[in-house]
Amino acid sequence: MSSFALDERGEKKLMSGKASILERSFVVRHVNKDVREKLREQLDAGPVTCLMILWMERFENGNKMGIQTFDPAIQRKRDHAADYDDVEKSAISGYLHRLTKK
């Protein structure tokens, strides 16, 4: 079982648990050969419980966030936010927080 604490914004933050979860993130500006190699390195680096690709599309009248989630255990994409667990929600929250710090 994992334990959570609230971060400065009141969001759950993973603190400890039976199994540890490492969030590995990097910025992708354009998908090219180098990016594909970095993604492959991340997948080959160790057990992957979830692969999330998060992006922000900028429009004249606002921004729209995109999320693509792949679950290796079931070998398919998960498309609904209701399916996200606390760790995935924490990753999304962290991404949005990093965007607002710029």
N, C-alpha and C positions, 0 to 999 in steps of 0.2 A: 504494500500500500504506500502511496506517496503522500507527502504533506505539502501544503501550500501556505504561503503568506501573501498578504496584500502588498502590492508595490505602491509607489507614491501616488498613483492615480486610482487606487482601489481595485486594480485588476489582480487576479490570482497569479502568483509566481511560484513555480515549482521550487521547493527548497530541499527536499530529500525524498528518498523512496527506496524500494527494494532493488529496482533496476535504475540505473542512471540514464538520463537522456541528454545528449549533446546536440545543441543547435549549431549547425555549421551554415553560415550564410556568406554570400559574396554578391557584389554588384555586377549586373550584366547590362551593358549599354546596348550592345548589338550581338545577335547570335551569329557566331562565326566558328571556324575550326578550333580556335583557342578556347572559346567558351564551351564548346562541346567536349573538349578534352578535360577541362576543369570539372564539368558535370560528371563525366565518366570517373574521374579520380575520386570525387565525393561518393559516388555510388560504390566504388570498389574499396573505399576506406574502412569499411566495417559494416556491421549490421545496420541497415536502414529500415526504420519502422514506418517512416512516412517521408515522402518527397513533396515539398510545397514550392510552387513557383508563384511569387507575388509580384505584381507590377502596378504601376499607376499610369493611367492614360490621361493626358492633359487636354482639355477642350477650352474653348473661349468662355463658355458659361460654367465651368467647373471641372472637377476631376472625377474620374471613375476608377475604382480599384478593381483589379482582376486577380483571381485566385484559381490556380489549378493544383489539385491535390491528387497524388497517386499513392495507393496503399499496396505495397509489394505483397503483403500477406494474402490479399484477395485478387491481386493482379488486375486491378481496374481503378479507374478514376472515381473519386468521390466528388459529387457536384453540389451537394446541399450543405449549407452552413450548419444545419441541425445535426449533421453527422460529425462535426468537428468535436474532438475531445478538448479537455482543459489545456493540454500541452500545445495543441494546434492553435487554439484561441490565444494562448500566450504568445506564440510566434507571430501571429497576425498583429496583436497589440504592440509587440516590440517593433515590428516593421513600421507601423503607423507612427509610433513614438520617435523612431529614428528619422522619419521623413519630416516631422515637425521641428526637429532640432536644427535643421539646416538653415 
